[in-house]
Amino acid sequence: MSAGRPACGPGEEMRAKQAGPTVVRKLLGGRLRRLREANGITLADAGRAIRGSHSKINRMELGRSGFKRRDVADLLTFYGVHDETERNRLLMLVEKANTPGWLHEYADVLPGSAGTRLELEQCARVIRCYDNQFVPDLLQTADYARDLVRLGHPGVQPPEIERRLGLLAKRQEILRGPDPCRLWAVIDEAALRRRPGRTAALRRQLGKLIEITAWPHIKIQVMPFSTGVAAGGAITVLRFAEREVADVVYLDQFAGVLYLDKPADVQHYGQVMDRLCTRAELPAITRAFLSRLSKEI
């Protein structure tokens, strides 16, 4: 499976129906940037056109701020976009960028920064990840995830556990359907051996991973102890079909999750993932490795 940016098909524009506001802001901001640059207009001049500053335009183009319909309409006029169909299509994105997505329903079980990450995840076309603690979320069974919730949230009540499992199941839908996200996961042997709870739940999890190895859009590699290779923490690289939305990296660290979207950082961690994939066992060996490990547990 190539990690290159896939072509965007005619019906694939950001999977617009399920895209959350974070992703739509990035998409709209990227398109405004392309229009500005195509016309040779500076950030400062664009800012003056909407009675703002260059920093405001920069935040808009990076998708880091909300959008006002009037501002976008004025920018489109300034950039020479007069076709009503094109204007309406972009102005509709303004409304969607300001409308909470379905993740809003799970705000009670989402940490402050997690919503943005999951919104981006829902619209990714390729996800590459490395995990050295536990099986990656998108590949977890309900039993395994239930044990993880209990481990990470001592004393949690059954209703909250079910809410968290419901959210996980909703997230995992991106791996199913006629046009699923492509996932390339490198899992450290330590993560596969670690028991977050019941041994039976871990065995079932390994069995599920064995089943998933047959899915054509998912590639799983194991990083065995024998390689001596490991990263400092979990790494996730999200890639999108739309060129206006840049790749994003998430690093799971002890103090929290670090979000990176600067090109140099994204390139660096893309290379880290390349090295991990090179040092891990080949995907063709994964099924046998997991089967052997399941018998040892």
MIDOSE-1310 file (N, C-alpha, C; in nm, 2 decimals, decimal comma, always signed):
residues 297
msag	+0,08/-0,12/+0,00/+0,00/+0,00/+0,00/+0,09/+0,12/+0,00; +0,07/+0,21/-0,10/+0,15/+0,33/-0,10/+0,10/+0,43/-0,01; +0,19/+0,50/+0,05/+0,15/+0,61/+0,15/+0,14/+0,74/+0,08; +0,15/+0,74/-0,06/+0,14/+0,87/-0,13/+0,00/+0,92/-0,13
rpac	-0,01/+1,05/-0,16/-0,14/+1,12/-0,15/-0,23/+1,06/-0,27; -0,35/+1,00/-0,24/-0,43/+0,95/-0,34/-0,50/+1,06/-0,42; -0,54/+1,02/-0,54/-0,62/+1,12/-0,62/-0,75/+1,14/-0,56; -0,81/+1,25/-0,57/-0,94/+1,28/-0,52/-1,04/+1,26/-0,63
gpge	-1,13/+1,16/-0,61/-1,23/+1,13/-0,71/-1,34/+1,23/-0,71; -1,43/+1,23/-0,81/-1,53/+1,33/-0,82/-1,63/+1,33/-0,71; -1,65/+1,21/-0,64/-1,75/+1,21/-0,53/-1,69/+1,21/-0,40; -1,55/+1,24/-0,39/-1,48/+1,22/-0,27/-1,44/+1,35/-0,20
emra	-1,50/+1,46/-0,24/-1,45/+1,59/-0,18/-1,47/+1,60/-0,03; -1,36/+1,56/+0,04/-1,36/+1,56/+0,18/-1,47/+1,48/+0,25; -1,53/+1,38/+0,18/-1,64/+1,31/+0,23/-1,73/+1,41/+0,30; -1,77/+1,51/+0,23/-1,83/+1,63/+0,28/-1,94/+1,61/+0,38
kqag	-2,02/+1,50/+0,36/-2,13/+1,48/+0,44/-2,10/+1,46/+0,59; -1,98/+1,39/+0,61/-1,95/+1,36/+0,75/-1,83/+1,44/+0,80; -1,78/+1,53/+0,72/-1,67/+1,61/+0,77/-1,71/+1,70/+0,88; -1,63/+1,71/+0,99/-1,66/+1,80/+1,10/-1,60/+1,94/+1,07
ptvv	-1,64/+2,03/+1,16/-1,60/+2,17/+1,13/-1,45/+2,19/+1,12; -1,37/+2,12/+1,20/-1,22/+2,14/+1,19/-1,17/+2,11/+1,05; -1,22/+2,00/+0,99/-1,17/+1,97/+0,86/-1,22/+2,06/+0,76; -1,35/+2,10/+0,77/-1,40/+2,20/+0,67/-1,33/+2,33/+0,68
rkll	-1,29/+2,37/+0,80/-1,21/+2,50/+0,81/-1,08/+2,49/+0,74; -1,02/+2,37/+0,75/-0,89/+2,35/+0,68/-0,91/+2,35/+0,53; -1,02/+2,29/+0,49/-1,04/+2,28/+0,34/-1,07/+2,42/+0,29; -1,16/+2,49/+0,35/-1,20/+2,62/+0,30/-1,08/+2,72/+0,31
ggrl	-1,00/+2,71/+0,42/-0,88/+2,80/+0,43/-0,78/+2,77/+0,32; -0,76/+2,64/+0,29/-0,67/+2,60/+0,18/-0,71/+2,66/+0,05; -0,84/+2,65/+0,02/-0,89/+2,70/-0,11/-0,88/+2,85/-0,12; -0,90/+2,92/-0,01/-0,89/+3,07/-0,01/-0,74/+3,10/-0,03
rrlr	-0,65/+3,03/+0,03/-0,50/+3,05/+0,01/-0,47/+3,03/-0,14; -0,52/+2,93/-0,20/-0,49/+2,90/-0,34/-0,54/+3,02/-0,43; -0,66/+3,07/-0,40/-0,71/+3,18/-0,48/-0,63/+3,30/-0,46; -0,59/+3,33/-0,33/-0,51/+3,45/-0,31/-0,37/+3,44/-0,38
eang	-0,31/+3,33/-0,37/-0,17/+3,31/-0,43/-0,18/+3,32/-0,58; -0,29/+3,26/-0,64/-0,31/+3,26/-0,78/-0,32/+3,40/-0,84; -0,37/+3,49/-0,75/-0,39/+3,63/-0,80/-0,27/+3,72/-0,75; -0,17/+3,66/-0,69/-0,05/+3,74/-0,65/-0,09/+3,84/-0,54
itla	-0,18/+3,81/-0,46/-0,22/+3,90/-0,35/-0,15/+3,87/-0,22; -0,10/+3,97/-0,15/-0,03/+3,94/-0,02/-0,13/+3,92/+0,09; -0,08/+3,87/+0,20/-0,17/+3,85/+0,32/-0,22/+3,99/+0,37; -0,13/+4,09/+0,36/-0,16/+4,22/+0,41/-0,28/+4,28/+0,33
dagr	-0,27/+4,27/+0,20/-0,37/+4,32/+0,11/-0,50/+4,25/+0,13; -0,50/+4,12/+0,15/-0,62/+4,04/+0,17/-0,68/+4,08/+0,30; -0,60/+4,11/+0,40/-0,65/+4,15/+0,53/-0,72/+4,28/+0,52; -0,66/+4,38/+0,45/-0,72/+4,51/+0,44/-0,86/+4,50/+0,37
airg	-0,87/+4,40/+0,27/-1,00/+4,38/+0,20/-1,11/+4,35/+0,29; -1,08/+4,29/+0,41/-1,19/+4,25/+0,50/-1,18/+4,32/+0,63; -1,11/+4,44/+0,62/-1,09/+4,52/+0,74/-1,03/+4,45/+0,86; -0,93/+4,37/+0,82/-0,85/+4,29/+0,92/-0,70/+4,30/+0,90
shsk	-0,63/+4,20/+0,95/-0,48/+4,20/+0,94/-0,43/+4,08/+0,86; -0,30/+4,08/+0,83/-0,25/+3,97/+0,77/-0,25/+3,85/+0,85; -0,24/+3,86/+0,99/-0,24/+3,75/+1,08/-0,38/+3,68/+1,08; -0,49/+3,76/+1,06/-0,62/+3,71/+1,05/-0,63/+3,62/+0,93
inrm	-0,58/+3,67/+0,82/-0,59/+3,59/+0,69/-0,51/+3,46/+0,71; -0,39/+3,47/+0,77/-0,31/+3,35/+0,79/-0,38/+3,25/+0,88; -0,45/+3,29/+0,98/-0,52/+3,20/+1,07/-0,64/+3,14/+0,99; -0,71/+3,21/+0,91/-0,81/+3,16/+0,83/-0,76/+3,06/+0,73
elgr	-0,65/+3,09/+0,66/-0,60/+3,00/+0,56/-0,55/+2,87/+0,62; -0,51/+2,87/+0,75/-0,46/+2,75/+0,82/-0,58/+2,67/+0,88; -0,70/+2,73/+0,88/-0,81/+2,67/+0,94/-0,81/+2,67/+1,09; -0,74/+2,77/+1,14/-0,73/+2,79/+1,29/-0,82/+2,89/+1,35
sgfk	-0,91/+2,94/+1,27/-1,01/+3,03/+1,32/-1,14/+3,01/+1,25; -1,25/+3,06/+1,31/-1,38/+3,05/+1,24/-1,39/+3,15/+1,12; -1,50/+3,13/+1,05/-1,52/+3,22/+0,93/-1,65/+3,29/+0,94; -1,65/+3,42/+0,90/-1,77/+3,49/+0,88/-1,81/+3,50/+0,74
rrdv	-1,93/+3,48/+0,71/-1,98/+3,47/+0,57/-1,94/+3,60/+0,49; -1,96/+3,71/+0,56/-1,93/+3,84/+0,50/-1,78/+3,85/+0,46; -1,69/+3,80/+0,55/-1,55/+3,80/+0,52/-1,51/+3,72/+0,40; -1,57/+3,60/+0,39/-1,54/+3,51/+0,28/-1,60/+3,56/+0,15
adll	-1,72/+3,62/+0,16/-1,78/+3,68/+0,04/-1,69/+3,79/-0,02; -1,64/+3,88/+0,08/-1,56/+3,99/+0,03/-1,43/+3,94/-0,03; -1,37/+3,84/+0,03/-1,24/+3,78/-0,02/-1,27/+3,73/-0,16; -1,38/+3,65/-0,18/-1,40/+3,60/-0,31/-1,41/+3,71/-0,42
tfyg	-1,48/+3,81/-0,38/-1,49/+3,93/-0,47/-1,35/+3,99/-0,50; -1,27/+4,00/-0,40/-1,14/+4,06/-0,41/-1,05/+3,97/-0,50; -1,07/+3,84/-0,49/-0,99/+3,74/-0,56/-1,05/+3,72/-0,70; -1,16/+3,79/-0,74/-1,21/+3,77/-0,87/-1,30/+3,65/-0,90
vhde	-1,36/+3,60/-0,79/-1,45/+3,48/-0,80/-1,59/+3,54/-0,81; -1,64/+3,55/-0,93/-1,78/+3,60/-0,95/-1,88/+3,50/-1,00; -1,83/+3,38/-1,03/-1,93/+3,28/-1,07/-2,02/+3,24/-0,95; -2,15/+3,25/-0,97/-2,24/+3,23/-0,85/-2,23/+3,08/-0,80
tern	-2,22/+2,99/-0,89/-2,21/+2,85/-0,85/-2,09/+2,83/-0,76; -1,97/+2,88/-0,81/-1,85/+2,86/-0,73/-1,86/+2,94/-0,60; -1,91/+3,06/-0,60/-1,92/+3,14/-0,48/-2,02/+3,06/-0,38; -2,13/+3,02/-0,42/-2,22/+2,95/-0,33/-2,16/+2,82/-0,27
rllm	-2,09/+2,75/-0,35/-2,02/+2,63/-0,30/-1,93/+2,66/-0,19; -1,85/+2,76/-0,20/-1,76/+2,80/-0,10/-1,83/+2,86/+0,02; -1,93/+2,94/+0,00/-2,00/+3,00/+0,11/-2,08/+2,90/+0,19; -2,12/+2,79/+0,12/-2,18/+2,68/+0,20/-2,09/+2,62/+0,29
lvek	-1,96/+2,62/+0,26/-1,86/+2,56/+0,35/-1,84/+2,65/+0,48; -1,87/+2,78/+0,46/-1,87/+2,87/+0,58/-1,97/+2,82/+0,68; -2,09/+2,79/+0,64/-2,19/+2,74/+0,73/-2,15/+2,61/+0,79; -2,10/+2,52/+0,71/-2,06/+2,39/+0,77/-1,94/+2,40/+0,86
antp	-1,85/+2,50/+0,84/-1,74/+2,52/+0,92/-1,78/+2,57/+1,06; -1,90/+2,63/+1,07/-1,94/+2,68/+1,20/-2,05/+2,59/+1,26; -2,07/+2,47/+1,21/-2,17/+2,38/+1,26/-2,11/+2,26/+1,33; -2,14/+2,24/+1,46/-2,08/+2,12/+1,53/-2,11/+1,99/+1,46
gwlh	-2,01/+1,90/+1,45/-2,02/+1,77/+1,39/-2,08/+1,67/+1,48; -2,09/+1,55/+1,44/-2,15/+1,44/+1,52/-2,07/+1,42/+1,65; -1,94/+1,45/+1,65/-1,86/+1,42/+1,77/-1,91/+1,51/+1,89; -1,98/+1,61/+1,85/-2,03/+1,70/+1,96/-2,12/+1,62/+2,06
eyad	-2,18/+1,52/+2,01/-2,27/+1,43/+2,09/-2,20/+1,36/+2,20; -2,07/+1,34/+2,18/-1,99/+1,27/+2,27/-1,89/+1,36/+2,35; -1,93/+1,48/+2,36/-1,84/+1,58/+2,44/-1,82/+1,54/+2,58; -1,91/+1,47/+2,64/-1,90/+1,43/+2,78/-1,79/+1,32/+2,80
vlpg	-1,75/+1,25/+2,70/-1,64/+1,15/+2,72/-1,52/+1,18/+2,63; -1,51/+1,31/+2,58/-1,39/+1,35/+2,50/-1,31/+1,45/+2,58; -1,18/+1,43/+2,59/-1,09/+1,53/+2,65/-1,10/+1,66/+2,56; -1,05/+1,77/+2,61/-1,06/+1,89/+2,54/-1,01/+1,89/+2,40
sagt	-0,89/+1,83/+2,37/-0,82/+1,84/+2,24/-0,86/+1,72/+2,16; -0,93/+1,62/+2,21/-0,95/+1,50/+2,13/-1,05/+1,52/+2,02; -1,14/+1,61/+2,03/-1,24/+1,63/+1,93/-1,18/+1,67/+1,80; -1,08/+1,76/+1,80/-1,01/+1,79/+1,67/-0,94/+1,68/+1,61
rlel	-0,88/+1,60/+1,69/-0,81/+1,48/+1,64/-0,90/+1,38/+1,57; -1,02/+1,36/+1,64/-1,11/+1,26/+1,58/-1,18/+1,31/+1,46; -1,21/+1,44/+1,45/-1,27/+1,50/+1,33/-1,17/+1,48/+1,21; -1,04/+1,50/+1,24/-0,95/+1,48/+1,13/-0,94/+1,34/+1,09
eqca	-0,94/+1,25/+1,19/-0,93/+1,11/+1,16/-1,05/+1,06/+1,08; -1,17/+1,12/+1,10/-1,28/+1,07/+1,03/-1,28/+1,10/+0,88; -1,19/+1,20/+0,84/-1,19/+1,24/+0,70/-1,05/+1,20/+0,63; -0,97/+1,13/+0,71/-0,84/+1,09/+0,65/-0,86/+0,98/+0,54
rvir	-0,77/+0,99/+0,44/-0,78/+0,88/+0,34/-0,67/+0,78/+0,37; -0,56/+0,81/+0,43/-0,46/+0,72/+0,48/-0,42/+0,75/+0,62; -0,41/+0,65/+0,70/-0,36/+0,67/+0,84/-0,25/+0,58/+0,86; -0,14/+0,63/+0,90/-0,02/+0,55/+0,94/+0,00/+0,57/+1,09
cydn	+0,03/+0,46/+1,16/+0,04/+0,47/+1,30/+0,14/+0,37/+1,36; +0,20/+0,41/+1,47/+0,29/+0,32/+1,55/+0,24/+0,33/+1,69; +0,23/+0,21/+1,76/+0,19/+0,21/+1,90/+0,28/+0,11/+1,97; +0,33/+0,15/+2,09/+0,42/+0,06/+2,17/+0,36/+0,03/+2,30
qfvp	+0,23/+0,08/+2,32/+0,17/+0,05/+2,45/+0,05/-0,04/+2,44; -0,04/-0,01/+2,35/-0,16/-0,09/+2,33/-0,19/-0,11/+2,18; -0,29/-0,19/+2,15/-0,34/-0,21/+2,01/-0,40/-0,07/+1,97; -0,37/-0,02/+1,85/-0,43/+0,11/+1,81/-0,58/+0,11/+1,82
dllq	-0,64/+0,22/+1,86/-0,78/+0,23/+1,88/-0,87/+0,18/+1,77; -0,83/+0,21/+1,64/-0,92/+0,17/+1,53/-0,92/+0,02/+1,51; -0,83/-0,05/+1,57/-0,82/-0,20/+1,56/-0,87/-0,27/+1,68; -0,92/-0,20/+1,78/-0,95/-0,27/+1,91/-1,09/-0,33/+1,90
tady	-1,10/-0,45/+1,97/-1,23/-0,51/+1,99/-1,30/-0,44/+2,11; -1,43/-0,46/+2,12/-1,50/-0,40/+2,23/-1,46/-0,45/+2,36; -1,43/-0,58/+2,38/-1,38/-0,63/+2,50/-1,25/-0,58/+2,55; -1,16/-0,57/+2,45/-1,02/-0,51/+2,48/-1,04/-0,37/+2,52
ardl	-1,12/-0,29/+2,44/-1,14/-0,15/+2,47/-1,20/-0,13/+2,61; -1,29/-0,22/+2,64/-1,36/-0,21/+2,77/-1,26/-0,22/+2,89; -1,17/-0,31/+2,87/-1,06/-0,33/+2,97/-0,97/-0,21/+2,98; -0,94/-0,15/+2,86/-0,86/-0,03/+2,86/-0,93/+0,09/+2,93
vrlg	-1,06/+0,10/+2,91/-1,13/+0,21/+2,98/-1,13/+0,19/+3,13; -1,15/+0,07/+3,17/-1,14/+0,04/+3,32/-1,00/+0,07/+3,37; -0,90/+0,04/+3,30/-0,76/+0,06/+3,34/-0,73/+0,21/+3,35; -0,78/+0,28/+3,25/-0,74/+0,43/+3,25/-0,84/+0,51/+3,33
hpgv	-0,95/+0,46/+3,36/-1,05/+0,54/+3,44/-1,11/+0,46/+3,55; -1,03/+0,43/+3,66/-1,07/+0,35/+3,77/-1,20/+0,40/+3,83; -1,30/+0,31/+3,86/-1,42/+0,35/+3,92/-1,53/+0,40/+3,82; -1,49/+0,40/+3,69/-1,59/+0,44/+3,58/-1,71/+0,36/+3,59
qppe	-1,83/+0,42/+3,57/-1,96/+0,35/+3,58/-1,99/+0,29/+3,44; -2,07/+0,18/+3,44/-2,11/+0,11/+3,32/-2,17/+0,21/+3,21; -2,25/+0,30/+3,24/-2,31/+0,39/+3,13/-2,20/+0,47/+3,06; -2,10/+0,51/+3,13/-1,99/+0,59/+3,07/-1,90/+0,49/+2,99
ierr	-1,88/+0,37/+3,03/-1,80/+0,27/+2,96/-1,87/+0,25/+2,82; -2,01/+0,23/+2,83/-2,08/+0,21/+2,70/-2,07/+0,33/+2,61; -2,08/+0,45/+2,67/-2,06/+0,57/+2,58/-1,93/+0,57/+2,51; -1,82/+0,54/+2,58/-1,69/+0,54/+2,52/-1,68/+0,43/+2,42
lgll	-1,74/+0,31/+2,44/-1,73/+0,21/+2,34/-1,82/+0,24/+2,22; -1,93/+0,32/+2,24/-2,01/+0,36/+2,13/-1,93/+0,46/+2,04; -1,86/+0,55/+2,10/-1,77/+0,64/+2,03/-1,67/+0,57/+1,95; -1,60/+0,47/+2,01/-1,50/+0,39/+1,94/-1,56/+0,32/+1,82
akrq	-1,68/+0,26/+1,84/-1,74/+0,19/+1,73/-1,77/+0,29/+1,61; -1,81/+0,41/+1,65/-1,84/+0,51/+1,55/-1,71/+0,55/+1,47; -1,60/+0,56/+1,54/-1,48/+0,60/+1,48/-1,43/+0,49/+1,39; -1,45/+0,36/+1,42/-1,40/+0,25/+1,34/-1,48/+0,23/+1,21
eilr	-1,59/+0,30/+1,20/-1,67/+0,29/+1,07/-1,59/+0,34/+0,95; -1,49/+0,42/+0,97/-1,41/+0,47/+0,86/-1,33/+0,35/+0,79; -1,32/+0,24/+0,86/-1,25/+0,12/+0,80/-1,34/+0,03/+0,73; -1,47/+0,06/+0,73/-1,57/-0,02/+0,66/-1,64/+0,05/+0,55
gpdp	-1,72/-0,02/+0,48/-1,80/+0,05/+0,37/-1,73/+0,04/+0,24; -1,79/+0,09/+0,13/-1,73/+0,08/+0,00/-1,61/+0,16/-0,03; -1,58/+0,26/+0,05/-1,46/+0,35/+0,02/-1,39/+0,37/+0,16; -1,34/+0,27/+0,22/-1,28/+0,28/+0,35/-1,15/+0,36/+0,35
crlw	-1,11/+0,41/+0,47/-0,98/+0,47/+0,49/-0,88/+0,36/+0,49; -0,76/+0,39/+0,44/-0,65/+0,29/+0,44/-0,57/+0,31/+0,56; -0,54/+0,20/+0,63/-0,47/+0,20/+0,76/-0,34/+0,12/+0,75; -0,23/+0,18/+0,79/-0,10/+0,11/+0,79/-0,05/+0,12/+0,94
avid	-0,06/+0,01/+1,01/-0,02/+0,01/+1,15/+0,10/-0,07/+1,18; +0,19/-0,01/+1,26/+0,31/-0,09/+1,31/+0,28/-0,10/+1,46; +0,28/-0,22/+1,51/+0,25/-0,24/+1,65/+0,36/-0,31/+1,72; +0,41/-0,25/+1,83/+0,53/-0,31/+1,90/+0,48/-0,44/+1,97
eaal	+0,57/-0,54/+1,97/+0,54/-0,66/+2,04/+0,50/-0,64/+2,18; +0,55/-0,54/+2,25/+0,51/-0,51/+2,39/+0,37/-0,48/+2,40; +0,31/-0,40/+2,30/+0,17/-0,37/+2,30/+0,08/-0,49/+2,28; +0,13/-0,59/+2,21/+0,05/-0,71/+2,18/+0,06/-0,80/+2,30
rrrp	+0,16/-0,80/+2,38/+0,17/-0,89/+2,49/+0,11/-0,83/+2,62; +0,09/-0,70/+2,62/+0,04/-0,63/+2,74/-0,11/-0,66/+2,77; -0,14/-0,70/+2,89/-0,28/-0,73/+2,92/-0,34/-0,62/+3,00; -0,43/-0,54/+2,93/-0,50/-0,43/+3,01/-0,60/-0,48/+3,10
grta	-0,64/-0,61/+3,09/-0,74/-0,67/+3,18/-0,74/-0,82/+3,17; -0,84/-0,87/+3,12/-0,86/-1,02/+3,11/-0,78/-1,08/+3,00; -0,72/-1,19/+3,03/-0,64/-1,26/+2,93/-0,73/-1,31/+2,81; -0,85/-1,35/+2,84/-0,94/-1,39/+2,73/-0,97/-1,28/+2,63
alrr	-0,98/-1,16/+2,69/-1,00/-1,04/+2,60/-0,89/-1,01/+2,51; -0,76/-1,03/+2,56/-0,64/-1,01/+2,48/-0,64/-1,12/+2,37; -0,67/-1,24/+2,41/-0,67/-1,34/+2,30/-0,77/-1,31/+2,19; -0,89/-1,27/+2,23/-0,98/-1,23/+2,13/-0,94/-1,12/+2,04
qlgk	-0,87/-1,02/+2,11/-0,81/-0,91/+2,03/-0,71/-0,96/+1,93; -0,62/-1,05/+1,97/-0,52/-1,10/+1,87/-0,59/-1,18/+1,76; -0,70/-1,25/+1,80/-0,78/-1,32/+1,69/-0,84/-1,22/+1,59; -0,89/-1,11/+1,64/-0,94/-1,00/+1,55/-0,83/-0,95/+1,46
liei	-0,72/-0,92/+1,52/-0,61/-0,87/+1,43/-0,57/-0,97/+1,32; -0,57/-1,10/+1,36/-0,54/-1,20/+1,26/-0,65/-1,20/+1,14; -0,77/-1,18/+1,18/-0,88/-1,16/+1,08/-0,86/-1,04/+0,99; -0,82/-0,93/+1,06/-0,80/-0,80/+0,99/-0,69/-0,81/+0,89
tawp	-0,59/-0,90/+0,91/-0,47/-0,90/+0,82/-0,52/-0,94/+0,68; -0,64/-0,99/+0,66/-0,69/-1,03/+0,53/-0,76/-0,92/+0,46; -0,79/-0,81/+0,53/-0,86/-0,69/+0,47/-0,76/-0,62/+0,38; -0,80/-0,60/+0,26/-0,70/-0,54/+0,16/-0,66/-0,40/+0,18
hiki	-0,74/-0,32/+0,26/-0,71/-0,18/+0,28/-0,63/-0,16/+0,41; -0,60/-0,27/+0,48/-0,53/-0,25/+0,61/-0,40/-0,33/+0,61; -0,29/-0,27/+0,65/-0,16/-0,34/+0,66/-0,12/-0,33/+0,80; -0,08/-0,44/+0,86/-0,04/-0,45/+1,00/+0,10/-0,51/+1,00
qvmp	+0,19/-0,44/+1,06/+0,33/-0,50/+1,09/+0,36/-0,50/+1,23; +0,43/-0,60/+1,27/+0,47/-0,62/+1,41/+0,62/-0,58/+1,43; +0,65/-0,50/+1,53/+0,79/-0,47/+1,57/+0,83/-0,56/+1,68; +0,90/-0,67/+1,65/+0,94/-0,77/+1,75/+1,05/-0,72/+1,85
fstg	+1,06/-0,77/+1,97/+1,16/-0,73/+2,06/+1,30/-0,75/+2,00; +1,31/-0,85/+1,91/+1,44/-0,88/+1,85/+1,51/-0,77/+1,77; +1,42/-0,68/+1,72/+1,48/-0,57/+1,64/+1,55/-0,47/+1,72; +1,52/-0,46/+1,85/+1,58/-0,36/+1,93/+1,53/-0,21/+1,90
vaag	+1,43/-0,20/+1,81/+1,39/-0,07/+1,77/+1,26/-0,03/+1,84; +1,25/+0,09/+1,88/+1,12/+0,14/+1,94/+1,12/+0,30/+1,93; +1,01/+0,35/+1,92/+0,99/+0,50/+1,93/+0,95/+0,54/+2,07; +0,96/+0,67/+2,10/+0,94/+0,72/+2,23/+0,79/+0,71/+2,27
gait	+0,70/+0,70/+2,18/+0,56/+0,70/+2,21/+0,48/+0,67/+2,08; +0,35/+0,67/+2,09/+0,27/+0,64/+1,98/+0,27/+0,76/+1,88; +0,27/+0,72/+1,75/+0,27/+0,82/+1,64/+0,16/+0,80/+1,55; +0,09/+0,90/+1,51/-0,02/+0,89/+1,41/+0,00/+0,99/+1,30
vlrf	+0,00/+0,95/+1,18/+0,01/+1,05/+1,06/-0,11/+1,04/+0,98; -0,19/+1,15/+0,97/-0,31/+1,15/+0,89/-0,29/+1,22/+0,76; -0,33/+1,15/+0,65/-0,32/+1,21/+0,52/-0,46/+1,22/+0,45; -0,48/+1,33/+0,38/-0,61/+1,35/+0,32/-0,60/+1,36/+0,17
aere	-0,72/+1,33/+0,11/-0,72/+1,33/-0,04/-0,71/+1,47/-0,10; -0,76/+1,56/-0,02/-0,77/+1,70/-0,07/-0,64/+1,77/-0,05; -0,58/+1,83/-0,16/-0,45/+1,89/-0,15/-0,45/+2,02/-0,06; -0,57/+2,07/-0,04/-0,58/+2,19/+0,04/-0,56/+2,16/+0,19
vadv	-0,58/+2,03/+0,23/-0,56/+1,99/+0,37/-0,43/+1,92/+0,39; -0,34/+1,99/+0,46/-0,21/+1,93/+0,48/-0,21/+1,81/+0,57; -0,11/+1,73/+0,56/-0,09/+1,61/+0,65/-0,08/+1,66/+0,80; -0,12/+1,58/+0,89/-0,12/+1,61/+1,03/-0,05/+1,50/+1,11
vyld	+0,03/+1,53/+1,21/+0,09/+1,43/+1,30/+0,04/+1,45/+1,44; +0,01/+1,34/+1,50/-0,02/+1,34/+1,65/+0,08/+1,25/+1,72; +0,14/+1,30/+1,83/+0,23/+1,22/+1,91/+0,17/+1,20/+2,05; +0,15/+1,08/+2,09/+0,09/+1,05/+2,22/+0,21/+1,05/+2,32
qfag	+0,21/+1,14/+2,41/+0,32/+1,15/+2,51/+0,26/+1,14/+2,65; +0,35/+1,13/+2,75/+0,31/+1,11/+2,89/+0,23/+1,23/+2,93; +0,27/+1,35/+2,89/+0,20/+1,47/+2,93/+0,08/+1,51/+2,85; +0,05/+1,43/+2,75/-0,06/+1,46/+2,66/-0,03/+1,44/+2,52
vlyl	-0,12/+1,48/+2,43/-0,11/+1,46/+2,29/-0,05/+1,59/+2,22; +0,05/+1,57/+2,14/+0,11/+1,69/+2,07/+0,07/+1,68/+1,92; +0,01/+1,80/+1,88/-0,04/+1,81/+1,74/+0,06/+1,89/+1,66; +0,10/+1,83/+1,54/+0,20/+1,89/+1,45/+0,14/+1,90/+1,31
dkpa	+0,16/+2,02/+1,25/+0,11/+2,03/+1,11/+0,21/+2,12/+1,03; +0,32/+2,16/+1,08/+0,42/+2,23/+1,00/+0,49/+2,13/+0,91; +0,51/+2,17/+0,78/+0,57/+2,07/+0,68/+0,69/+2,00/+0,73; +0,78/+2,07/+0,80/+0,91/+2,01/+0,84/+0,89/+1,90/+0,94
dvqh	+0,79/+1,93/+1,03/+0,76/+1,83/+1,14/+0,69/+1,70/+1,07; +0,60/+1,73/+0,98/+0,53/+1,62/+0,92/+0,62/+1,54/+0,84; +0,71/+1,60/+0,77/+0,81/+1,53/+0,69/+0,90/+1,44/+0,78; +0,94/+1,50/+0,89/+1,03/+1,43/+0,98/+0,96/+1,30/+1,03
ygqv	+0,84/+1,31/+1,08/+0,77/+1,19/+1,13/+0,72/+1,10/+1,03; +0,71/+1,15/+0,90/+0,68/+1,06/+0,79/+0,80/+0,97/+0,77; +0,92/+1,03/+0,78/+1,04/+0,95/+0,77/+1,06/+0,85/+0,89; +1,02/+0,90/+1,01/+1,03/+0,81/+1,12/+0,94/+0,68/+1,10
mdrl	+0,82/+0,71/+1,04/+0,73/+0,60/+1,01/+0,79/+0,51/+0,91; +0,85/+0,57/+0,81/+0,92/+0,49/+0,70/+1,02/+0,39/+0,76; +1,10/+0,45/+0,86/+1,21/+0,36/+0,92/+1,15/+0,25/+1,00; +1,04/+0,28/+1,08/+0,98/+0,18/+1,16/+0,92/+0,07/+1,07
ctra	+0,86/+0,11/+0,96/+0,80/+0,01/+0,87/+0,91/-0,08/+0,81; +1,03/-0,02/+0,78/+1,14/-0,09/+0,73/+1,19/-0,19/+0,82; +1,20/-0,16/+0,95/+1,26/-0,24/+1,05/+1,16/-0,35/+1,11; +1,03/-0,32/+1,09/+0,93/-0,42/+1,15/+0,92/-0,54/+1,06
elpa	+0,86/-0,65/+1,11/+0,84/-0,77/+1,03/+0,76/-0,74/+0,91; +0,78/-0,81/+0,80/+0,70/-0,78/+0,68/+0,55/-0,82/+0,71; +0,46/-0,75/+0,65/+0,31/-0,78/+0,67/+0,28/-0,92/+0,64; +0,35/-0,99/+0,55/+0,32/-1,13/+0,52/+0,34/-1,22/+0,64
itra	+0,43/-1,18/+0,73/+0,46/-1,26/+0,85/+0,37/-1,23/+0,97; +0,29/-1,12/+0,96/+0,21/-1,08/+1,07/+0,11/-1,19/+1,12; +0,04/-1,25/+1,03/-0,06/-1,35/+1,07/+0,00/-1,46/+1,15; +0,12/-1,52/+1,10/+0,18/-1,62/+1,17/+0,24/-1,58/+1,31
flsr	+0,29/-1,46/+1,31/+0,34/-1,40/+1,44/+0,23/-1,39/+1,54; +0,12/-1,34/+1,50/+0,00/-1,32/+1,59/-0,05/-1,45/+1,64; -0,06/-1,55/+1,55/-0,11/-1,68/+1,58/-0,02/-1,75/+1,69; +0,11/-1,73/+1,67/+0,21/-1,79/+1,77/+0,20/-1,72/+1,90
lske	+0,19/-1,59/+1,90/+0,18/-1,51/+2,02/+0,05/-1,54/+2,10; -0,06/-1,57/+2,03/-0,19/-1,60/+2,09/-0,18/-1,73/+2,17; -0,10/-1,82/+2,12/-0,08/-1,95/+2,19/+0,01/-1,94/+2,31; +0,09/-1,84/+2,31/+0,18/-1,82/+2,43/+0,12/-1,75/+2,54
i	+0,01/-1,67/+2,52/-0,05/-1,59/+2,62/-0,14/-1,68/+2,71
